[in-house]
Amino acid sequence: RAPDTSLFVPVPLKPGLGGAAEEDVGAELTRPLDKGEVLKNLNKFYKRKEIQRLGAENGLDARLFHQAFISFRKYIMESSSVSADLHIILNDICCGFVPLGHVDDLFPFFLRHAKQIFPMLDCMDDLRKISDLRLPPNWYPDARAIQRKIIFHAGPTNSGKTYHAIQRFLSAKSGIYCGPLKLLAHEIFQKSNDANVPCDLVTGEERLFASEDSRQAPHVACTIEMCSTNTPYEVAVIDEIQMIRDPARGWAWTRALLGLCAEEIHVCGEPAAIDLVTELMYTTGEEVEVRNYERLTPLTVLDYALESLDNLRAGDCIVCFSKNDIYSVSRQIEARGLECAVIYGSLPPGTKLEQAKKFNDPDDPCKILVATDAIGMGLNLCIRRIIFNSIVKPTVNEKGEKEIDTITTSQALQIAGRAGRFGSSFKQGEVTTMHRDDLAQLKEILREAVPPVQAAGLHPTPEQIEMFAYHLPDATLSNLIDIFVSLSQVDGMYFVCNIDDFKFLADMIQHIPLNLRSRYVFCTAPLNRKEPFVCTTLLKFARQFSRNEPLTFDWLCRHTKWPLAAPKNIKELVHLEAVHDVFDLYLWLSYRFMDMFPDAALVRDIQKKLDDIIQIGVCNITKLIRASQSAAAPGTAEVVSEDFPLSGTQRDSRAVSERHGAASTEALSIAVEAAGLRRAKNVRPSRLGGRQEELKSYGRGSLANRLLREGLLTQEMLRQLESEWQDQHRNGRYGFGSKRDDQHSSKETRKKRK
């Protein structure tokens, strides 16, 4: 495969300035160069087809040939002296010594210059070997040295598949559990020690030992990125194996599946992953035993939608896909005199557990849960009925653009399956939608078969990037990664994971002087790049690290303004969540650079206090929403979300109508729908049919300006909305403030005057 040469960044070469040694030799043997003649002959050299063909044979495609020539010409024209041999050739060409000088004679000098500014041309074969990802099983010689037994526990949510794998884990002499979330790892850590099976906990931010003297226990529960591929175990459990297809994290499941040194590997997940796992294990010479499980309690899709929050019952969980919808729905529930628990992705694990505990407690008056798809895994919840507030979800495509797409069958099953958990007070689960027009669509989604998992993720290792850097010492880390991916070769069972977050951090800290290993570690830090405060903190961490100044507890307290008070509005709650993420980031770095982040214990103490403060805020979330709205300008929509809100449908307009009144609510829903659904390139038409609301009112007032500021609307969209509104007027479709209403109003006024 031809490399993507647009990624090849030329290394700048300074023109020769100097002094007399080389200049005297060239000029003494010939004469000083006439730069006008030199320029004329260089341009003639560039245009010759024979030269372009020679360049292509030496790895210079049209793009590289042009860039190399521009650099070569600039170097010669701006240099006060060039090497003696080049000087003599240029002189012979300019003087027209036909037997001695021809423009084609410049090619060796041009090629030498091209390889100086594009060093990858000289080592392309080596780079291709380093980035060859076609045989991942060979990366793990320790695992290949033993014959492993692979058992696949396949089944839907609430089928007991993980339970059976964990029972084998507990009965083994040694074992490792690998899960996708800290909450899951912590749950297994707790269960193991409660069952008198000493078990350690290892996550990116935390290490807990079963023994008081910090001796390593024979069992360990960890997040999947933290599993060791060098330590031998009797049993390993890999949970949620279908995440091997995840565009960002899939590499961690591939690494665990191929690399864990365990006599038995118990894999748990959706049946859709069976074929891929079997195929991957065929390449390692290992057979897969499949154990199928059925759901332990019945799950019924109801024939009616909820339609009104007045119809809520104890044990109901409303699933939303944006924070704004969480805020809106929770406020409307509490306005009806009901208490509700709230769980969404950016809440700290401790707060999620407390909210889950509150909802599960039969003696607590809180009987309703409002949550995002964060409840899909990691929390044990006593839910009777799952209610989808919406069946479309904001996503970010491979280009980093925001889109809205219908939830997949896998996502719908994962969420719906949380209802009627085995062993809870509800012996069967129910699932429905908030709105009638979504119900048929949800049934269709749930009836569809989950498409088989096609490929497993891979990611370049630090060692591979180091070897790349050895060959390309002047390239930035972001550019190294780009070139690696463009040259990488994978077979049909694998794909290279998305590296956008890595590149974002690499570009952000590029100007800071760090060695390659340290730079790589900072770029793999787990943070949400949509949180400016967290990104800024990482930048400050890296800068102070580069100066060899330890990041102390006092420094962190000054930066985060600790101690912090309980939040008074939603904006302050969101900031507290970001500060919690900063503490997580400090703890994550403290396990990689202990000397430079020395106060992990102190930071963990204040993080627990911050968790309590956030819990207070979440318990009073409706008060925070009211405070946020009273601070907002009248008639404007309060948008507080890490994603764009899903209020682009008629039903979502109703959901926020209590806050902003009909006219401004409709304008908000229209603008957001235009901004969101227009970007939904991948949404199947059948699943969005009938969702667009008629455009009824539109204005350029404060609401439009706010939407522009929030990035929910662009000037182009604004003009298009105006055009559509005018078209509807011409076609006789009127809404609020229409001409027909105005005419009717005028007639009534004239009658009254008479």
Secondary structure, DSSP 4 states (H G I P E B T S, - for coil): ----GGG-PPPP-PPP---HHHHHHHHHHS----HHHHHHHHHHHHH-HHHHHHHHHTT--HHHHHHHHHHHHHHHHH-S---HHHHHHHHHHHHT-TTT--GGGGHHHHHHHHHHH-GGGGSHHHHHHHTB-S-GGGG-HHHHTS--EEEEEE--TTSSHHHHHHHHHHHSSSEEEEESSHHHHHHHHHHHHHTT--EEEE-SS-EE-SSTT-PPPSEEEEEGGG--SSSEEEEEEE--GGGGG-TTTHHHHHHHHHH-EEEEEEEEE-GGGHHHHHHHHHHHT--EEEEE---SS-EEE-SS---SGGG--TTEEEE-SSHHHHHHHHHHHHHTT--EEEE-TTS-HHHHHHHHHHHH-TTSS--EEEE-GGGGSS----BSEEEES-SEEEEE-TTS-EEEEEPPHHHHHHHHTTBT-TTSS-SSEEEEESSHHHHHHHHHHHHSPPPPP--EEE---HHHHHHHHHH-TTS-HHHHHHHHHHH-B--TTEEEPP-HHHHHHHHHTTTS---HHHHHHHHT----TT-HHHHHHHHHHHHHHHTT----HHHHHHHHTSS-PPPSSHHHHHHHHHHHHHHHHHHHHHTT-TTTS--HHHHHHHHHHHHHHHHHHHHTHHHHHHHHHHHSPTT------SS-----SHHHHHHHHHHHHHHHHHHHHHHHHHHHHTT-TT--HHHHTT-PPPP----SSHHHHHHHHHTS--HHHHHHHHHHHHHHHHTT---TT-HHHHHHHHHHHHHHH-
